[in-house]
Every structure is written in structure tokens, then in C-alpha cells.
Amino acid sequence: MKIQILTPEEVIFDGEVTSITVPGSKGEFQMLENHAAIVSTLEKGKIKLESVSSSSVSAKLTDEGKYKVHSIKGGILEFSNNKGIILCE
């Protein structure tokens, strides 16, 4: 899946992953390949990326076990056709 994580200042991540877990406003949820299209608001928490392509790893991502992680204060997610964009702060 192609995932982009963007803030007003910079691109945090732009690359391929096998799964992504996000802090949705109704609770944490995970998306895998071929997930149904979704638009969701995000709460304060951590975005967890699994099996990240090493060429796209940003210094803004930290290691947490098998995940690359980025903490957010909130945001919005759009996911469709195995492509996701997260706008966050």
C-alpha cells in the first residue's frame, strides 16, 4: 500500500507499507491491503507503519518493535484503492 503522512511543514513519510494502524476518533484501527475506502478523523496518538520500505524511512519515524511510529496530535485520513493520505499535526 502507498501511504503519505503530511504536516503543514513537511512530508513525514511517503512510501510502501503492508499495514498501518491509526488512532481514529472512535478508537484505534488497522488497514491492510484492499481495505474498503474510508475517510476518518484522527485523535492524539501514534501512527504505526509495518514492513516499511527502507528507502522511504524518515528521521521523524521512530522504531517500536516491528513498527515505525510517528506521534500525532490529530488529523484526517483518506484511504482508497490501496493509497492513503494522512494530514496531521
C-alpha positions as CSV (number, residue, x, y, z in Angstrom):
1,M,0.0,0.0,0.0
2,K,1.2,3.5,-0.7
3,I,1.0,5.8,2.3
4,Q,1.8,9.5,2.7
5,I,1.9,11.3,6.1
6,L,2.0,15.0,5.7
7,T,2.1,18.0,8.1
8,P,1.7,21.7,7.1
9,E,5.5,21.9,7.3
10,E,6.8,18.7,5.8
11,V,6.4,15.2,4.4
12,I,6.9,12.8,7.3
13,F,6.5,9.6,5.2
14,D,5.9,8.7,1.6
15,G,6.3,5.0,0.7
16,E,5.1,1.5,0.8
17,V,3.8,-0.5,3.8
18,T,2.0,-3.7,4.4
19,S,-0.2,-2.3,7.2
20,I,-1.0,0.9,9.0
21,T,-2.6,1.4,12.4
22,V,-4.0,4.8,13.3
23,P,-5.7,6.4,16.3
24,G,-9.2,7.0,14.9
25,S,-11.7,9.2,16.8
26,K,-13.7,6.1,17.7
27,G,-10.7,4.0,18.6
28,E,-7.5,2.6,17.1
29,F,-7.9,0.7,13.8
30,Q,-5.7,-1.1,11.3
31,M,-5.8,-1.1,7.5
32,L,-4.4,-3.8,5.3
33,E,-4.2,-4.2,1.5
34,N,-7.6,-3.9,-0.2
35,H,-9.2,-2.2,2.8
36,A,-12.5,-0.5,2.0
37,A,-12.4,3.2,1.1
38,I,-12.6,5.3,4.3
39,V,-12.3,8.9,5.5
40,S,-11.7,9.3,9.2
41,T,-10.7,11.9,11.7
42,L,-7.7,11.0,13.9
43,E,-7.1,11.8,17.5
44,K,-3.9,12.2,19.5
45,G,-1.9,9.0,19.4
46,K,0.6,7.0,17.3
47,I,0.6,6.1,13.6
48,K,2.2,2.6,13.3
49,L,3.6,1.5,10.0
50,E,4.5,-2.1,9.4
51,S,7.0,-3.5,6.8
52,V,8.1,-0.1,5.7
53,S,10.2,0.2,2.5
54,S,13.6,1.2,3.9
55,S,14.2,3.8,1.2
56,S,11.3,5.9,2.5
57,V,12.1,6.0,6.2
58,S,12.2,9.5,7.6
59,A,14.1,10.6,10.7
60,K,10.7,11.6,12.1
61,L,9.8,8.0,12.4
62,T,10.9,6.0,15.5
63,D,11.3,2.3,16.0
64,E,8.8,0.4,18.2
65,G,9.3,-3.3,17.8
66,K,8.3,-4.3,14.3
67,Y,6.7,-0.8,13.7
68,K,7.9,2.5,12.5
69,V,6.0,5.1,14.6
70,H,5.0,8.7,14.4
71,S,3.1,10.5,17.2
72,I,0.4,13.0,16.1
73,K,-1.9,15.5,17.9
74,G,-4.8,14.9,15.5
75,G,-5.6,14.9,11.8
76,I,-7.6,13.3,9.0
77,L,-7.1,10.1,6.9
78,E,-8.3,9.3,3.4
79,F,-7.8,5.8,2.1
80,S,-8.9,4.3,-1.2
81,N,-7.5,1.9,-3.8
82,N,-4.6,0.9,-1.6
83,K,-3.4,4.6,-1.3
84,G,-3.7,6.6,1.9
85,I,-3.0,10.2,2.8
86,I,-2.8,11.4,6.3
87,L,-2.9,15.1,7.1
88,C,-1.8,15.6,10.7
89,E,-0.2,17.9,13.2
